[in-house]
Amino acid sequence: MSTPAPTLLVTGASGQLGSAVVRHLLDTLKFPAERIIVTSRSPEGLADLAARGVTVRAADFDQPGSLVAAFAGADRLLLVSTDALMEPGKRLTQHRAAVQAAVDAGVKHVVYTSLPSADTSHVSFAPDHWGTEQALSASSLGWTVLRNAWYFENLAYSLPGALASGEWATAAGEGRIAYIARDDLARAAAVALASGNATNRILTLTGERAWSARDIAARVSALTGKPLAVVDITPEQLVEGLKAHGFPPVLADVFASFDAATAAGDLGAVTDDYAQLTGQTPTALDVWLPANVELLTKAH
Ligand SMILES: NC(=O)c1ccc[n+]([C@@H]2O[C@H](COP(=O)([O-])OP(=O)(O)OC[C@H]3O[C@@H](n4cnc5c(N)ncnc54)[C@H](OP(=O)(O)O)[C@@H]3O)[C@@H](O)[C@H]2O)c1
């Protein structure tokens, strides 16, 4: 007699990563919809999943009291890290509440979306991720930590403005980033969740190469036919520039810390964990860029 499939739960199912994870579970991995629970702060937006037989529930990590019921019945849970960056420390409180609720709800294994070198990274919010990894490791849960490299899609924050002015100001110097497509990370999370693997492990999911701003600028310039010069500035100049463009100081510090982390090499390590986990090759920059020129040229 075969063992029944575990029941999987994906938090943050309205988000860009969470929604893609659910799509991969259903359409790529053909995981049975009746064995999938999704949670969101906006469950009303997930009627299409409910129509496919997925169980849709409300869950907000800011309301810890409601989480045990939201997680009830799940064997394996994907905890998608939240985007609460404006209030330092808030995100770790949210994640700790979710971890405790998973324990109390009888979840066996949690998969968590972290960032590379969570313990040592210069990214300003790395302590949120490292703290969550520590909460998982101190709990009775089994866990898989997915240290997700930077999305290619993050280029859409800087490149449209840079292309418009012809100058890409960066404090990352010659530092490199091992970018990977967000959809590849969603596929990896779906595989990690559905695999049934019960080993506690940390996987660093990256592309096959790491790229400097000058590498990217040369390619984007060739693709668009627009000149794009990389201009080196200090982290302090970057913070001032972002604030002058209307960024709140907290966010300006966050973005400047990305460049500091890149310069320090925190985001540049390349691993083959993605291929080991999924059996697939991650999408290459030279495939992703031409397919996403519109994303990089339009203001967002
Ligand atoms: N590696 C990278 O380059 C990179 C880039 C951007 C973000 N990230 C991280 O990866 C996560 C997923 O990325 P994304 O592209 O899907 O970002 P996104 O579309 O902005 O999604 C934000 C996610 O946070 C969830 N969330 C926010 N507040 C919450 C709360 N109080 N309780 C429960 N869930 C909450 C949202 O769930 P609902 O809306 O469904 O409630 C949603 O899944 C982000 O939240 C961030 O931590 C990584």
The ligand as an ORCA input file, in Angstrom:
! r2SCAN-3c Opt
* xyz 0 1
  N      15.659     37.025     -3.091
  C      15.186     38.191     -3.529
  O      15.737     38.818     -4.442
  C      13.943     38.769     -2.926
  C      13.355     39.893     -3.529
  C      12.176     40.414     -2.963
  C      11.643     39.816     -1.832
  N      12.241     38.717     -1.281
  C      11.693     38.027     -0.075
  O      10.932     36.917     -0.548
  C       9.548     37.086     -0.166
  C       8.664     36.661     -1.315
  O       8.989     37.473     -2.434
  P       7.852     38.014     -3.405
  O       8.541     38.386     -4.665
  O       6.711     37.054     -3.442
  O       7.396     39.327     -2.637
  P       5.910     39.961     -2.550
  O       5.147     39.685     -3.807
  O       6.105     41.378     -2.118
  O       5.240     39.146     -1.400
  C       5.274     39.540     -0.045
  C       4.850     38.321      0.753
  O       4.804     38.605      2.138
  C       3.598     38.039      2.664
  N       3.227     38.782      3.864
  C       3.364     40.120      4.057
  N       2.891     40.450      5.283
  C       2.454     39.293      5.858
  C       1.852     38.986      7.111
  N       1.601     39.947      8.020
  N       1.516     37.699      7.366
  C       1.747     36.726      6.448
  N       2.330     36.946      5.238
  C       2.657     38.231      4.960
  C       2.603     38.203      1.524
  O       1.498     37.324      1.684
  P      -0.065     37.713      1.376
  O      -0.059     39.013      0.629
  O      -0.604     36.573      0.570
  O      -0.673     37.790      2.730
  C       3.480     37.821      0.337
  O       3.604     36.437      0.170
  C       9.402     38.568      0.187
  O       8.341     38.758      1.096
  C      10.758     38.872      0.765
  O      10.856     38.425      2.107
  C      13.366     38.177     -1.814
*
